[in-house]
Amino acid sequence: MTRNIRHRAIVAAAFLAAAPALAGCGAGSDAITNKPYSPTEALSVKEKGIDISQAFFLGPDSGATLPAGGATPLYLSLVNTNAGADQLVGLGVDPALGTAKVSAPVALPQNQRVNVGKPTPTVLIEGLKKPLRGGEGVKVQLQFANAGIVQLTIPVVTRSREFTAYPQAPGASAAPTPSPTPSATTGDEHSSGH
């Protein structure tokens, strides 16, 4: 009997020692490592019962410029956690930057994710008064029918890395292409082993 108790104690100790390692494997399909991760400089906040994530204005391609007179579309994801439905009805921006345009109110049912800007941008800043290169922050006021006004500073991101799949911003200039420059060295000097 003593031998069985000792054997069970050893098995229990081995199981308890392995439990922390096994717990990491037990997360199943909800494991963090099973979810796609894409680092981004987009803004995410929760305010007045509205979860705002992946908020950014699309700028030009890396190295290019959105010229004065152009437009920049707003992309964001919204979840209304308030009781009852809401709508994004307006966007306020400094008139010195341009004119905000919301082509139609964006319906926000309770507890449902709504992506703004996909597949077609519906919220823009048009008639830019100054060029944008990416990296700027734009102060805006998102106006909701029920939640009221939410003030944010939303980044302008260049159309590079994870943002290359987005359509080019209206009026964006092309990125400069590197041009070959003549070299004073020959291939032999580079392979001399210095």
C-alpha positions in Angstrom: 0.0 0.0 0.0 2.8 2.4 0.8 4.3 1.7 -2.6 1.0 2.7 -4.4 0.7 5.9 -2.3 4.3 6.9 -3.1 3.7 6.1 -6.8 0.6 8.3 -6.8 2.4 11.1 -5.1 5.2 11.0 -7.7 2.6 11.1 -10.5 0.7 14.0 -8.9 4.0 15.9 -8.4 5.0 15.4 -12.0 1.5 16.5 -13.2 1.7 19.6 -11.0 5.2 20.5 -12.2 4.0 20.2 -15.9 0.7 22.1 -15.3 2.1 25.6 -16.0 3.6 24.4 -19.3 0.5 22.6 -20.3 -1.7 25.6 -19.5 0.0 27.6 -22.2 -0.9 25.0 -24.7 -4.5 24.7 -23.5 -5.6 28.1 -24.9 -6.8 26.3 -28.0 -8.2 28.4 -30.9 -8.3 31.5 -28.7 -4.6 31.6 -28.1 -2.9 34.9 -28.7 -0.4 33.2 -31.0 -3.3 32.0 -33.2 -4.5 35.5 -34.0 -3.0 37.5 -36.8 -0.9 40.4 -35.5 -0.1 43.4 -37.6 1.6 46.3 -35.8 0.1 49.7 -36.8 0.3 53.3 -35.8 -3.4 53.7 -36.0 -5.3 55.1 -33.0 -7.5 53.1 -30.6 -9.6 54.6 -27.8 -12.8 54.0 -25.9 -14.9 57.1 -25.1 -18.6 57.8 -24.4 -19.5 54.1 -25.0 -18.0 54.0 -28.4 -14.9 51.8 -29.1 -12.9 53.4 -31.8 -10.0 51.4 -33.2 -7.7 51.3 -36.2 -8.4 55.0 -36.8 -6.2 56.7 -39.4 -6.2 59.1 -42.3 -4.6 57.6 -45.3 -1.7 59.7 -46.6 0.4 59.3 -49.7 2.8 56.5 -50.6 6.0 56.6 -48.6 8.2 59.4 -49.9 5.3 61.1 -51.8 2.9 64.0 -50.9 -0.8 64.6 -50.7 -0.8 68.1 -52.2 -2.9 71.1 -51.2 -6.3 70.7 -52.8 -6.2 66.9 -52.4 -8.2 64.7 -50.0 -7.5 62.2 -47.3 -10.0 59.4 -46.4 -10.7 58.4 -42.8 -10.6 54.7 -41.9 -11.7 53.4 -38.5 -13.6 50.7 -36.8 -16.5 51.5 -34.4 -18.4 49.5 -31.8 -21.3 51.1 -30.1 -21.5 49.7 -26.5 -24.2 52.0 -25.4 -27.8 50.9 -24.9 -29.5 51.4 -28.2 -28.4 52.2 -31.7 -26.3 55.3 -32.6 -25.0 57.0 -35.8 -21.8 58.7 -36.8 -23.3 61.9 -38.3 -20.4 64.3 -38.7 -16.7 65.1 -38.6 -15.3 68.4 -37.5 -11.9 69.6 -38.6 -10.0 72.9 -38.4 -11.0 74.9 -41.4 -7.4 75.8 -41.9 -6.8 72.1 -42.8 -9.7 71.5 -45.2 -13.4 70.6 -45.3 -14.8 67.5 -43.7 -17.3 65.5 -45.6 -19.4 62.6 -44.4 -21.3 61.3 -47.4 -24.0 59.6 -45.3 -24.6 58.9 -41.6 -22.9 55.7 -40.5 -25.4 53.4 -38.6 -24.0 51.9 -35.4 -26.1 49.1 -34.1 -25.5 48.1 -30.5 -22.4 45.9 -30.0 -21.7 45.3 -33.7 -18.4 46.3 -35.3 -18.7 48.7 -38.2 -15.8 49.5 -40.5 -15.8 53.0 -41.9 -13.9 53.5 -45.2 -14.2 50.0 -46.5 -14.9 49.2 -49.2 -15.4 52.8 -50.2 -14.2 55.8 -48.2 -17.3 57.8 -47.0 -15.6 60.2 -44.5 -12.9 62.5 -46.0 -11.1 65.8 -45.5 -11.3 67.5 -48.9 -9.7 70.6 -50.3 -6.5 70.2 -48.2 -5.1 73.7 -47.5 -1.6 72.3 -46.9 0.3 69.2 -48.2 0.4 66.0 -46.1 3.4 63.6 -46.1 2.3 61.1 -43.4 3.2 61.2 -39.8 1.0 64.3 -39.0 -1.7 64.2 -36.4 -5.1 65.7 -37.3 -7.4 67.0 -34.5 -11.0 66.0 -35.2 -14.4 65.9 -33.6 -16.4 62.8 -34.4 -20.1 63.6 -33.9 -22.5 60.8 -32.9 -26.3 61.3 -32.8 -26.6 60.0 -29.3 -23.1 59.8 -27.8 -22.3 63.3 -28.7 -18.8 64.7 -29.7 -15.6 62.7 -29.3 -12.4 64.7 -29.8 -9.4 62.8 -31.1 -6.0 63.4 -32.8 -5.9 60.8 -35.6 -2.6 60.0 -37.3 -2.0 60.4 -41.1 -0.2 57.2 -42.1 1.7 56.6 -45.3 0.4 54.0 -47.8 3.2 51.5 -47.0 3.6 48.2 -45.0 0.2 47.0 -43.9 -1.5 50.0 -45.6 -0.4 49.2 -49.2 -3.7 47.3 -49.9 -5.7 50.5 -49.4 -6.6 52.5 -52.6 -4.4 55.6 -53.1 -5.7 58.8 -51.5 -7.4 61.1 -54.0 -4.9 63.6 -55.6 -1.8 61.9 -54.1 1.4 62.4 -56.0 3.5 59.4 -57.0 6.4 58.5 -54.8 9.7 59.5 -56.3 11.5 56.6 -58.0 15.2 56.3 -57.3 17.3 57.0 -60.4 20.6 55.3 -61.0 23.6 57.5 -60.4 26.9 57.0 -62.2 29.6 55.4 -60.0 33.2 56.3 -60.0 34.2 52.9 -58.8 34.5 49.6 -60.7 33.4 46.2 -59.6 37.1 45.1 -58.9 37.5 47.7 -56.2 34.5 46.4 -54.3 35.8 42.8 -54.3 39.3 43.6 -53.1 38.6 42.2 -49.7 39.1 45.4 -47.6 
